[in-house]
Amino acid sequence: MSQIPFVDLHAQYLSIKNEIDAAIENVIKSSNYIGGEPVKLFEKEFADYLGIQNVEACANGTDSIEIILKALGIGSGDEVIVPAISWISTSEAVSSVGASPVFVDVDENTFTINANLIESKITSRTKAIIPVHLYGQPAEMDKIMSLSKKHKLFVIEDCAQAHGAKFNNQMVGTFGIASSFSFYPGKNLGAYGDAGAIATNDKNLAEKCRLIANHGQLTKHHHVIEGRNSRMDGLQAAILSVKLKHLHKWTVARQRAAALYKKIISAKSNILIQQSFPNSEHVYHLFVVRVKNRTEITKRFDEQGIAWAIHYPKALPFLGAYQHLNFSSSDFPVAAQITGEILSIPMYPELSEVQIEKIGALLF
Ligand SMILES: *Cc1c(COP(=O)(O)O)cnc(C)c1O
């Protein structure tokens, strides 16, 4: 095992063991395995946390994007704008509903979708934009929202990496018509299995999403449409309710770790860090640097037992899944360039100052 892991989920569990164990025991005692009170409670608590009217729990973050797209009636023949750098779920969900993802290059400083390039990709078939708040850093929401108004497009925020992040002092997930969240274990708010949620201020849309996620049932055996099975289970909901109470403290710890990394890195001219927009709050799901000598650095990390990762080694348009679109690096020059240089270094709330200094010393 690494001397410094990439994330330390076990350390986090130990810090809240009593609360978690009690919550799990409660669910088992009540046999609320799927849906039920624990899920309703978490939906309410997460809605309050975001300051939004409706949260609909579902099975995972990929489903949450897909269900929103379906509920908005987006499908065959439609185009949806997505960033060139994200986890594949963002574009996969678009294809899953029968629509086509249209990739837009990212900004070289913030690594989020380059809002200035969006307009040139809008056609008469464009229905929505899915900005991704990448690594915990909000996308440029003011420009994206004004473009969406001008062209009458839906904005669906992919908040899988950005629970609690803010743009212009406003919580991400509250800008667009709806937003999607993942509670995959390693996310900033992570369950002990798969889980996801949809957040929206639109009551009708929320109801439509709930219908789709639960076999189109309004009430039991009353199927008004064909939906699917995308339910959150009670154990995950109860665990998430416990962890939500600690999220703010953990976010502050991540931000503190990031500030220390930045202080160390500011003295090194060959390393670039992900830039933030003014008045925005990055929640550091990941701490990503841009370096020219990645192979050398990762070799040093390996020798010292320090875990590292690359998010992501290939930009979406260049994945095998999109080979048929025949893109070349000149189509997405920034994404093509930075995927060869980005490096994710350990980032989690329990990371100590000593560990950060040890990691920082190897970045040169
Ligand atoms: C994790 C992630 C998802 C998908 O979440 P799952 O719960 O794993 O399905 C979607 N988008 C982004 C940007 C992610 O990081």
The ligand as a MOL file (V3000), in Angstrom:
LIG
                    3D

  0  0  0     0  0            999 V3000
M  V30 BEGIN CTAB
M  V30 COUNTS 15 15 0 0 0
M  V30 BEGIN ATOM
M  V30 1 C -18.3890 10.5400 -11.1880 0
M  V30 2 C -18.8740 11.3720 -12.2960 0
M  V30 3 C -20.1100 11.1170 -12.9450 0
M  V30 4 C -20.8860 9.8620 -12.7680 0
M  V30 5 O -21.2080 9.4730 -11.5300 0
M  V30 6 P -21.4920 7.9260 -11.2080 0
M  V30 7 O -22.1870 8.0250 -9.8880 0
M  V30 8 O -20.1750 7.2420 -11.1330 0
M  V30 9 O -22.3670 7.3750 -12.2590 0
M  V30 10 C -20.5510 12.0280 -13.8810 0
M  V30 11 N -19.8400 13.1150 -14.2020 0
M  V30 12 C -18.6490 13.3820 -13.6340 0
M  V30 13 C -17.9310 14.6270 -14.0340 0
M  V30 14 C -18.1200 12.5150 -12.6790 0
M  V30 15 O -16.9380 12.7910 -12.1270 0
M  V30 END ATOM
M  V30 BEGIN BOND
M  V30 1 1 1 2
M  V30 2 1 2 3
M  V30 3 2 2 14
M  V30 4 1 3 4
M  V30 5 2 3 10
M  V30 6 1 4 5
M  V30 7 1 5 6
M  V30 8 2 6 7
M  V30 9 1 6 8
M  V30 10 1 6 9
M  V30 11 1 10 11
M  V30 12 2 11 12
M  V30 13 1 12 13
M  V30 14 1 12 14
M  V30 15 1 14 15
M  V30 END BOND
M  V30 END CTAB
M  END
